Amino acid sequence: MKFTVLTLFPEIPRAFFESSIMAKAVEKGIIAYDLVNIRDFAFDRHKTCDDAPYGGGAGQLLLPEPLGRALDSVEAYRKHVIYVTPSGKQFTQKKARQLSEKDEIVLVCGRYEGIDQRIIDYYVDEELSIGDYVMSSGEVAATVIIDSVYRLVKDVITEESLDEESFSRGLLEYPQYTRPSVYKGMAVPEVLTGGNHEEIRKWRLIKSLQKTMMNRPELIQLARMTGTLSEEAEKMIEHLAEHKDYKNDRRQRKELRSIQEKLKRKAEKSAKMEKENGSD
């Protein structure tokens, strides 16, 4: 799969392509990329790529001619072109999976107040937004989309790892633990160290439901509508709704941290008094 990024600042996405799992995927030939500097297609010696919008208003827009020439240079008409913008459709895990099946994606990174509408009308296949907020950098938003998509491409990450992630089954991922078994007085749940795989599976499911109910309850309704919520999960939700213990998790953690801070301050005070007494 290939990602082509059109940008005024190619150094921003370049660092991403040269790091971590992405760098390994590129080295193996699973992923390819091309960073196209829009300024290389400007007409004047100052490499001007922006101008004031017609009709007035604050800010600048990217000029259509340099950007259009850049798109022509990568034969955008043959590829899937995405413009990353706050006014686009919401980017989701489902969309990431759809995009991961394409051979090549061209991403246009906006700057300032955006790009000329005629570029969108002529070249762009879809506009995507990574969230309901505004960023100054289209490059960062484009990198978010690339990161979500490339990891779903075959052989980049194991299927087993992908299957357990948040949104893979319509729910948020369950809590994870590693060594040490006790950290700051908090022990790893006993069920995870007992070796009973069926009990671990059930624990993970109920914890996944807990987190989803706390943070993204609308996902539960969506899972019901799409028929992806199992009968077992429905029974667990009924139990959680009756007891509502999950609502106290954050409060309990906050209380625990408060106790830990008090003990820490008490220990520091004692150490300070001992030091002062010793100096006497």
C-alpha positions as CSV (number, residue, x, y, z in Angstrom):
1,M,0.0,0.0,0.0
2,K,1.2,3.5,-0.8
3,F,0.5,6.8,1.0
4,T,1.2,10.1,-0.9
5,V,1.0,13.2,1.2
6,L,0.8,16.7,-0.3
7,T,2.0,19.2,2.1
8,L,3.8,22.5,2.7
9,F,5.8,20.9,5.5
10,P,7.0,17.4,4.4
11,E,9.4,17.2,7.4
12,I,6.4,16.7,9.7
13,P,5.0,13.4,8.2
14,R,8.6,12.3,7.3
15,A,9.5,11.7,10.9
16,F,6.5,9.4,11.3
17,F,7.3,7.3,8.2
18,E,10.9,6.8,9.5
19,S,10.0,5.6,13.0
20,S,8.8,2.6,14.9
21,I,6.5,0.0,13.3
22,M,5.9,2.2,10.2
23,A,9.7,2.2,9.4
24,K,9.7,-1.6,9.6
25,A,6.7,-1.9,7.3
26,V,8.4,0.4,4.8
27,E,11.7,-1.6,5.1
28,K,9.8,-4.8,4.4
29,G,8.1,-3.3,1.4
30,I,4.6,-3.6,2.8
31,I,4.1,0.2,2.9
32,A,5.4,2.8,0.5
33,Y,5.2,6.6,0.7
34,D,5.8,9.8,-1.2
35,L,6.0,13.3,0.3
36,V,5.2,16.0,-2.2
37,N,6.1,19.6,-1.3
38,I,3.4,21.9,-2.7
39,R,5.8,24.8,-2.8
40,D,7.7,23.0,-5.6
41,F,4.8,23.7,-7.9
42,A,4.5,27.4,-7.1
43,F,4.9,29.9,-10.0
44,D,6.9,32.7,-8.5
45,R,10.4,32.9,-7.1
46,H,9.0,33.4,-3.6
47,K,7.2,30.0,-3.8
48,T,3.9,31.7,-2.9
49,C,1.1,29.1,-2.1
50,D,-1.5,31.2,-0.4
51,D,-3.6,34.3,-0.8
52,A,-6.6,36.1,0.7
53,P,-10.1,34.7,0.2
54,Y,-12.6,36.3,-2.2
55,G,-15.3,38.0,-0.2
56,G,-13.0,39.1,2.6
57,G,-12.5,37.5,5.9
58,A,-9.5,36.6,8.1
59,G,-6.7,34.3,7.1
60,Q,-5.3,32.9,3.9
61,L,-6.3,30.0,1.5
62,L,-4.0,27.7,-0.4
63,L,-3.9,28.7,-4.0
64,P,-5.5,26.3,-6.4
65,E,-2.9,26.3,-9.1
66,P,0.2,25.1,-7.1
67,L,-1.9,22.5,-5.3
68,G,-3.6,21.4,-8.6
69,R,-0.2,21.0,-10.3
70,A,1.0,18.9,-7.3
71,L,-2.0,16.7,-7.6
72,D,-1.5,16.3,-11.3
73,S,2.1,15.3,-10.8
74,V,1.0,12.3,-8.7
75,E,-1.7,11.3,-11.2
76,A,-4.4,11.9,-8.5
77,Y,-7.2,11.2,-11.0
78,R,-6.2,7.5,-10.8
79,K,-6.1,7.4,-7.0
80,H,-8.2,7.9,-3.9
81,V,-7.8,11.5,-2.8
82,I,-8.6,12.6,0.8
83,Y,-8.7,16.2,2.0
84,V,-8.3,16.3,5.8
85,T,-10.5,19.0,7.2
86,P,-12.6,19.7,10.3
87,S,-15.7,20.1,8.0
88,G,-15.3,16.6,6.6
89,K,-17.1,13.4,7.6
90,Q,-16.0,11.8,10.9
91,F,-13.1,9.4,10.6
92,T,-13.8,6.1,12.3
93,Q,-12.3,2.6,12.7
94,K,-14.7,1.4,10.1
95,K,-13.5,3.9,7.6
96,A,-9.9,3.0,8.5
97,R,-10.6,-0.6,7.5
98,Q,-12.2,0.5,4.3
99,L,-9.2,2.6,3.4
100,S,-6.7,-0.2,4.3
101,E,-8.0,-2.2,1.4
102,K,-7.0,0.5,-1.2
103,D,-3.7,0.3,-3.2
104,E,-2.9,4.0,-2.8
105,I,-4.2,7.0,-0.9
106,V,-3.4,10.6,-1.6
107,L,-3.8,12.9,1.4
108,V,-4.0,16.7,1.0
109,C,-2.9,18.6,4.0
110,G,-4.6,22.0,4.4
111,R,-3.1,25.0,6.1
112,Y,-4.3,28.5,7.2
113,E,-8.1,28.7,6.4
114,G,-8.1,25.7,4.1
115,I,-8.0,25.2,0.4
116,D,-9.8,26.6,-2.6
117,Q,-13.2,24.8,-3.1
118,R,-12.5,24.2,-6.7
119,I,-9.6,21.8,-5.8
120,I,-12.1,19.9,-3.7
121,D,-14.7,19.8,-6.5
122,Y,-12.2,18.7,-9.1
123,Y,-9.8,16.3,-7.3
124,V,-11.1,15.2,-3.9
125,D,-13.0,11.9,-3.4
126,E,-13.8,12.4,0.2
127,E,-13.2,14.9,3.1
128,L,-12.4,13.5,6.5
129,S,-12.3,15.0,10.0
130,I,-10.5,13.3,12.9
131,G,-12.6,15.1,15.5
132,D,-14.8,18.1,16.4
133,Y,-11.9,20.6,16.9
134,V,-9.7,22.7,14.7
135,M,-5.9,22.3,14.3
136,S,-3.4,24.5,12.6
137,S,-1.7,21.5,11.0
138,G,-3.3,19.4,8.4
139,E,-0.1,17.3,8.5
140,V,-0.8,16.1,12.0
141,A,-4.4,15.1,11.2
142,A,-3.2,13.3,8.0
143,T,-0.7,11.4,10.1
144,V,-3.5,10.3,12.5
145,I,-5.4,8.8,9.5
146,I,-2.3,7.1,8.1
147,D,-1.4,5.6,11.5
148,S,-4.9,4.2,11.8
149,V,-5.0,2.8,8.3
150,Y,-1.5,1.3,7.7
151,R,-1.6,-0.9,10.8
152,L,-4.6,-2.7,9.4
153,V,-2.8,-3.6,6.2
154,K,-1.9,-7.4,6.1
155,D,1.3,-8.4,7.7
156,V,2.0,-5.1,9.5
157,I,0.5,-6.2,12.8
158,T,-0.7,-9.7,13.7
159,E,-4.5,-10.4,13.4
160,E,-4.6,-11.5,17.0
161,S,-3.4,-8.1,18.2
162,L,-5.9,-6.2,16.1
163,D,-8.8,-8.4,17.1
164,E,-8.5,-7.4,20.8
165,E,-8.2,-3.6,20.3
166,S,-10.8,-1.0,21.0
167,F,-13.6,-0.7,18.4
168,S,-12.6,-4.1,16.8
169,R,-15.8,-5.6,18.2
170,G,-17.7,-2.5,18.8
171,L,-16.5,-2.0,22.4
172,L,-13.6,-0.3,24.1
173,E,-10.6,-2.5,25.1
174,Y,-10.5,-4.1,28.6
175,P,-7.7,-3.0,31.1
176,Q,-4.3,-4.5,30.6
177,Y,-1.6,-5.3,33.2
178,T,2.1,-6.4,33.2
179,R,4.9,-6.8,35.7
180,P,5.3,-6.1,38.6
181,S,2.4,-7.9,40.1
182,V,2.0,-5.2,42.7
183,Y,2.6,-1.5,41.9
184,K,2.0,1.4,44.4
185,G,-0.1,-1.0,46.5
186,M,-2.3,-2.1,43.6
187,A,-2.2,-5.8,42.6
188,V,-2.9,-7.3,39.3
189,P,-6.4,-8.9,39.3
190,E,-6.2,-12.4,40.6
191,V,-8.2,-13.8,37.7
192,L,-5.4,-12.8,35.2
193,T,-2.8,-14.9,37.1
194,G,-4.9,-18.0,37.7
195,G,-4.4,-19.6,34.3
196,N,-8.2,-20.2,33.7
197,H,-8.6,-18.9,30.2
198,E,-12.4,-19.0,30.2
199,E,-12.5,-17.0,33.4
200,I,-10.0,-14.5,31.9
201,R,-12.2,-14.2,28.8
202,K,-15.3,-13.5,30.9
203,W,-13.4,-11.0,33.0
204,R,-12.1,-9.2,29.9
205,L,-15.6,-9.0,28.4
206,I,-17.2,-7.5,31.5
207,K,-14.4,-5.0,32.0
208,S,-14.7,-4.0,28.3
209,L,-18.4,-3.5,28.8
210,Q,-17.7,-1.5,32.0
211,K,-15.3,0.9,30.3
212,T,-17.6,1.3,27.3
213,M,-20.6,2.1,29.5
214,M,-18.5,4.6,31.5
215,N,-16.7,6.4,28.5
216,R,-18.7,5.7,25.4
217,P,-22.2,4.4,26.2
218,E,-23.5,5.2,22.7
219,L,-21.3,2.3,21.4
220,I,-23.4,-0.1,23.4
221,Q,-26.5,1.1,21.6
222,L,-24.7,0.9,18.2
223,A,-23.6,-2.7,19.0
224,R,-27.2,-3.6,19.7
225,M,-28.4,-2.0,16.5
226,T,-25.9,-3.9,14.4
227,G,-26.4,-7.2,16.2
228,T,-22.8,-7.5,17.4
229,L,-23.6,-7.6,21.1
230,S,-23.8,-11.2,22.3
231,E,-26.5,-12.6,24.7
232,E,-23.7,-13.1,27.2
233,A,-22.8,-9.5,27.0
234,E,-26.4,-8.4,27.4
235,K,-26.7,-10.3,30.6
236,M,-23.5,-8.8,31.9
237,I,-24.8,-5.3,31.1
238,E,-28.0,-6.1,33.1
239,H,-25.9,-7.1,36.0
240,L,-23.7,-3.9,35.7
241,A,-26.8,-1.7,35.4
242,E,-28.3,-3.2,38.6
243,H,-25.2,-2.9,40.7
244,K,-23.7,0.2,39.2
245,D,-20.4,-0.7,40.9
246,Y,-18.5,0.4,37.8
247,K,-19.5,4.0,38.4
248,N,-17.4,4.1,41.6
249,D,-14.1,2.9,39.9
250,R,-12.8,6.4,39.2
251,R,-13.8,7.7,42.7
252,Q,-12.1,4.8,44.3
253,R,-8.9,5.4,42.3
254,K,-9.0,9.1,43.2
255,E,-9.4,8.2,46.9
256,L,-6.5,5.7,46.7
257,R,-4.3,8.4,45.1
258,S,-5.2,10.8,47.9
259,I,-4.3,8.3,50.5
260,Q,-1.0,7.6,48.8
261,E,-0.2,11.3,48.6
262,K,-0.9,11.7,52.3
263,L,1.3,8.8,53.2
264,K,4.1,10.2,51.0
265,R,3.9,13.6,52.6
266,K,3.9,12.0,56.1
267,A,7.0,10.0,55.2
268,E,8.8,13.1,53.8
269,K,7.9,15.0,56.9
270,S,9.3,12.2,59.2
271,A,12.4,12.0,57.1
272,K,12.9,15.8,57.3
273,M,12.4,15.7,61.2
274,E,14.9,12.8,61.5
275,K,17.5,14.7,59.5
276,E,17.0,17.9,61.5
277,N,17.3,15.9,64.8
278,G,20.4,14.1,63.5
279,S,22.1,17.4,62.7
280,D,21.6,18.6,66.2
